[in-house]
Amino acid sequence: MIANVHTGGCQCGAVRFRLEGKPGQASICHCRMCQKAFGAFYAPLVSVGAAKFAWTRGRPKMFRSSNYVLRGFCKNCGTPLSYEAPDGIGLAIGAFDVPGRLPPVVQFGIEAKIPFVDQLHELAGHDTMDDLESAPFLSDLVTFQHPDHDTTGWEPRVDAEAEHWRPKEEGV
């Protein structure tokens, strides 16, 4: 892997991107808008900066979250992918194939930071397969997720929802 080339994409593989050159600043945004957009406690983003950026497979669907911001996500699987504003484009760090190469260096929107976020590192940690007793389905789990590298072709599984186990709805 070339040091200044970063690739990534959505969970189903319908959208892929490539960043060549040194990316801008990696950050975490705690603002309420980012929390909602990512469905998470915060949004980890890296700015494209002066790097060369391209969508290499598909394009994200866009949602205008404010008068200045467009947020891109995969229309098939919902993966948050981008944040576009007048000051540039940010990409979701978790959507990169090797997210550990883009460590955040600053936090924004701390007025909305959820108080327990600073204590998350104190929680007990377990490997996924340590939970087989309470989640035995993990032993034969088959992932439909796109691999963490570029592929010459990839057909996202659009029928995965129909085939997988779904919890019974209450009252049914």
N, C-alpha and C positions, 0 to 999 in steps of 0.2 A: 504494500500500500504506500502510495506517495504521501509524504508528510503534509503537504498543503492541498490535498484533495480529500474532500469529505463528501460521501454520498449518503442518501437516505430515502425514506419514503413512508408511505402509509402502511398500515397493518396488512391490508389485502393485496398490495402490490400494484394497484391501479394507477397510483401516482408515485413517481420517483423524481429525485432532484440530485443535482451535483453542484458543489461549491469548490472552485479552484482558486487558490491563493489564500492569504491570511484572512480569516474571518474577523469581523469586528468583535466588540465586547460581548461576552456571555453573561447573562444576568438571570435573576429570578424576579418576577413581578407578582406582587401580592394583591394588586388592586382587585376590587370585586369583579370588574369586567373580565379580567384574565382568569380569575377563579371559575367563573361561570363558563367561559369559553373552553377551558381545559377540563372542567368537571373535577377539579382538584384543588388542593390547598393553595397552589401557586402555579405560575406558568414559567417554566425554564425556557429561555429564548436566547439565541445568538444572532447578533446582527450580521448581515451579509457584509457590510462595510465596503471595502474596496475590492473584495474578492469577486471573481466572475461567477455568476449564478445562473443556472438554467433548470427548467423543468424538463426532465429527460423522458418521462413517460406520463402521459395524461396531464391534466391540469386540475388544480383544486377547485372546488365550488367555493364561491366567496359569499360571506355574510358581512354586511356593513353594520358594525357594532356601535359606531358613533359617526358624527359628521366628518371625522378625519380618518377613521380606521376601518380597514377591510381585514377580515380574518378568513384564511383559507383552510379548508378541511376536505377530506376525501368524501365524495358524495355516496360512495359504496359502503365504507366501513366506519366513517365518522372520525377518523384520526385527525386531531388538530395538527396543522402543518405550518401555517404562516400568519404573520402579523405585518400588515403593510400600512404605513403612515407617511406623512410628508417628510419625515426624517429618515426614511429607509425601510428596508424589509428585515424582519426578524424571522428566524426559523425555529421550530420546536426542537429543542435539543434531544428529547426522547425519540424523535422520528429519525435521527441520524443512525446509520448502521453501527457506528462506534461512538455512542454518546459520551463515554468517559474521556474522550479526547477534547471535550469542550466544557471544562469546569467553569461554573459561574464565578464571577469576581465581584459582583455587586448586587444589591437588592433594591428594587423600586416598589413603590406603592405600599410602603410599610404601615401606612395609616390603617389599612385593612388586613394586616397580617393576623392570621388566626393565632391566638396566644399559645396553643400547645405545639405549634410548628417547631419552636426552638428546643423542645424536649423529645422530638421523634427519635433522635439517635440513642436515647436512653431506653427505648422499648426493647424487650427481648427479641432476638432475631432467630429465624429458623429457615433452613433450606426448604424449597417447595416440597421435595419428596419426604421430608420429615413428617408430613401431615397425612400419610396414607391411612392411618387408622380412622380418622374422621372424614377423609375424602378419598375413599378407595378408587374412585374413577381416575385419579391421577396416574395410576399404574399403567393404564392403556390409553392415555390421552393421545390423540393425533392432532397436531396443529395444522391449521389451514393458513397460517400466517406466512407472508412472504419472507424469504430468508434475508438475513442482514448483509446482503451484497447485491450488486447489479446482476441481472439475468438478461439473456437475449430475448426471452419471451416469458410471459406469465399471464395466466388467465385467472383472475380472482374467482373464488368460489362464491357465486351469488346464491347458491342453494344451501349454503351451510346452515342458515337459520332454520330452514325447514327440516333438516336432518338431525339437528342436535337436540339434546334433552332440554326440555323447558319445564320450569316449575309449574305445578298446578296452580291456577289462579284461585284465590279465595272465593268461596261461594259457588264454585263450579262443581 
